[in-house]
Amino acid sequence: MRPLLLTHCGAGSDESVQDAADAAGARGMALLKRGRSALDAVVEAIVLLEDDPRLNAGTGSRMRVDGRIQMDAALMGGDLEAGAVAAIEAVKNPIRVARDVFDTPHVLLIGPDAVAFARSKGHDPYDPATPESRRRLEESLAAIRNGRLPRYARKWKLVELRDTVGAVARDRRGRFAAGSSTGGTSFMLPGRVGDSPILGAGLYAGPKGAVSVTGIGEEILKRVLSKFVYDRIADGLTSQRAADRGLALFPKDVPIGVIALDRRGWGESCNRSMAWFVSERRRTL
Ligand code: GLY
């Protein structure tokens, strides 16, 4: 089967980071063309996105209101195997830790125990903070001090968003994989977990295809968005129509983006600008 891969830099990202979506896509595609698995391609594409300090995942992740960075990442294959970490701190590549969880009997490790697991697998201590992530925290704290919060903080909706990175892939053997990684969103309490590490919410893969989404995690969790889109693909819709149906579940003031693929093709849908890549064509909305 013809390999296929999509990446995204998050709902709200724009042309200024298109090069990141392209570079991650090129890395993933190079692996697929050499016969590597969809899972490997997704991991390596996301590592590149996590390492880009302009994006909200890995290095450059957003800070919690207490100044800490807690990250979420997950990986799922078309055979329903999966690995994920939530609220993990002080690692460079959460998606690589998720890949290590994938090889255990478990699906999701959280917080300090996820960090301890990462150390046991050789992930060295690393500070993902950047001057930009500190600046964004100061902005959030100033907004809190000035009481400019009402809908923002209550429902996390009108947030100026540069959300999450993700990838989906199909390899030569027709296997699918999906992945996502994030530093979360604005105004996060310590311990908050969004959609990105939750199977069915932030990502889903199965024998029919793969889906990865971006946007306000709380809203995505409530609608189990990725499984919704996957089920539409399994029902026979194209990935594009399934992604559009998923997007239609949300009011327009909730930023949401979807990438998806199946045996026949791919789909992308977002109600904000989003830098994204597809190996067959690329475009910034
Ligand atoms: N979509 C990422 C998050 O809300 O944490």
Residues whose N, C-alpha, C, O or C-beta is under 5 A from the ligand:
A	BS01	LIG	D163 T164 T182 G184 T185 G194 D195 S196 T214 G215 I216 G217 E218
